[in-house]
Amino acid sequence: AYMAAELNLYAAHLALDAHREVGNNAELARRLGLEIIDWWGNANGVQLAVLAVNDHGVKLDYLIDRFEHNVGPVKLVQAHGPRIIHKVGILSGFGAREIEEAASLGCDLYLTGETSHAQYYDAQVAGINVIYGGHYTTETVGVQALGKHLQEQFALEFTFIDLPTGL
């Protein structure tokens, strides 16, 4: 059907999470106005997650608003950490299993896509704020960044077709 319509479909998962320039996690940090200082969250020898900072510190509510303005609607916020945020861990998609690791890295805030019943209380126990931006939403920013990059580098036409799953 794609060929008949003369469309190209590109799908990527872990490679697009981890890419340092146009990946989901790097792009989420940029859209929140944060500086990337390191990578963590090992998956098959590749670090997928971003460790980012705002040296001056910003309010949690500011980052929630910035996410909603630059990325999309927030699904859930767990406010169990400091109100002023300096260090942020970011892992797009389903990253709830990494809440404790983000806290152990000294993060005031962890941004991921979704949680599960099993991990819901991990944020409270760890004393960390968590923003759940939606699995789909947090994994579309890299595709958009890649499309823009290809458009600029190779004069290709790119259209991002947003088909949210609600997850």
Steps between C-alpha positions, in 0.01 A plus 500: 500500500788739578667437166175543309451835674867590437563539873801401706452367850785512747485320834775476761509419865811473719729662244280807498481507880879503527606728214701790639377760251150409381397238753189515715682558827740763366211681332287491817788662691532771235126571498510541878796740472738269687871439447599136444794405722505119474325184382386202709248212493684210341314287244718240328812708556346827379408785732153622406405752767606862537632668813433872463522809716383854547775658709274778629216269596142528379167426659336165432190682373713688247631174352149355490380809310802489269434132421135569423589798280794339311415129500141415592260436786636355823328177603597496868727683745631350823636785711709322763825695474627857524296781342813653347649274234870496414566149366267302272510141377320439170401167346225496238237228473461254784772602743328453834740220597781757510349734763730374775808532278405858410466578872837336573659730239375798700215595268236733639271408212460198276318535168371187330204387296299272721489301820339180616316399812814321623717813477247763605629541857870488410506879455357562846743257663796652310392860575512607136265696275382317189329636191330238283464654156344200328677213328399610152562870556850458645599276208388732219734794563799311361315414180412868462861607565632240254253611234601863544869404482450300177293782355778752569791277395355346185212730400256214555133557556393388848159491661446361847159335521390503862288196586490495881420173671395660827770301679 
